[in-house]
Amino acid sequence: MPITSNQVRFGKDGLIPAIVQQHDTGEVLMLAWMDRTALERTIAEGRTVFWSRSRQEYWRKGDTSGHTQAVKSLSIDCDGDAILVRVEQVGAACHTGTHSCFDTRELWPTPGEGSIDE
């Protein structure tokens, strides 16, 4: 059954985290934020639309970079407070030019370190 924006539990700030994943490989590409309008536009347009917390404006992935995300499916987690967006990524997903925002820095395990506080 398709999700609707009424099934989603937005935070006090009106936003919900959107985890973006490559649909065929499962690779996590990025994390962004959506409000109700961004989610509804994503559903209607079939391309990801997010809310920029720093710029306080909507942005559709790829409008300036050409690195688009065609939505293949949308899922909500068990609590309805996070969205999984499965996409067909064209080009880089990260604003730094890398394929994924998560492919450059590993937090743990780091050789010789046992905890974050060390």
N, C-alpha and C positions, 0 to 999 in steps of 0.2 A: 504494500500500500504506500503510495507516495506521501512524503511529509509535506506539511503545510507550515507556514510561519506561526500559526496558532499553537502548534505542538511543541514549540521551542521555548525554553525558559531563558530569557535574556537576563543579564545581570542588572544590578541597580543602576549601572551607567547606560543601560539599554543595549549592551553589546554581548556577543557570544563568540568564543574562540572558534575559528574554522581551521581545522587541520587539513592541509591539501596533500593528496597522495596520488602518485602516478597509478592509473587504474590497472595497468597490465603487469606491473612489476611489484607493486606495493611499496615502492620507495616513498618515504615522507619527503615532500618537497619544501614545504613552508608552513608557517602559522600566520594567520592574519585575523582580522576582526570583522564581524558583520553586525549590523543592526537589522531591524525588521525590513527596512527598505532595501538594504543591500541583499538580503536573503531573497526577497521577493523578486528583485531585478535579476539575480543569478538564476532563479528558477525560470523566469520568463524569457531571458535572453540566451540561456544555455552557455554562458561564459561567466567566469567568476567576477563578482563585483564586491569590493570590500569598503570598509570605512577606515580612513586613515586617522588614527588618534593624534598624530603629530600635526598633520595639515588640516584636520577637521573638515575633510571632504571625502566624497566617494571617488573611488578609482577602479576602473575595469582593467584587469591584468592584461597587459599587452598593447593598450592604446598608444603609449608612447614608445615602448621598446620593441613592439612586434612579437614579443614572447608571450603568446596567448595560452589560455587554459580553457579548453572545451570541456564542459561538465559532462561526465558519463553517469554519475550517480551522486546522490546526497543521502547521508544517513545521520541520525542523531544518536547520541549515546543513551544508555539506560535511564539517565536522569533528565535527559533533554537539555542539558546545559553545555553541550559541545557538539559541533557539527564536523562530520568527516565528508570532505568533498573529493571525490575521485575524478581525476581529470586526464585528458590527453594534453600533455605539456608540449608546447612547441618552443624550442629555445631554452634559455636559462629561466629558472623559476626565481632565483635570488637576484635582488637589486645589485649585488656585487658582480654579477655576470657568471656565477657558478650555477651548475645544474640544479643543485639543492641548497637551501640555506643551512642544511645540516651535514654537509660533506667536507667541511674544512677544519673544524675544531672539535676534538674529543675531550670531554670533561673527565671521564673516568672509564676504564682504568688507565692510570698513568704510571709507568714503571717507577717503582720506588716510593710511591705515595699511597697511603692507605685511607685517607679521608679528605674531605673538603677543607677541614680546619687546619690541616698540616701546612 
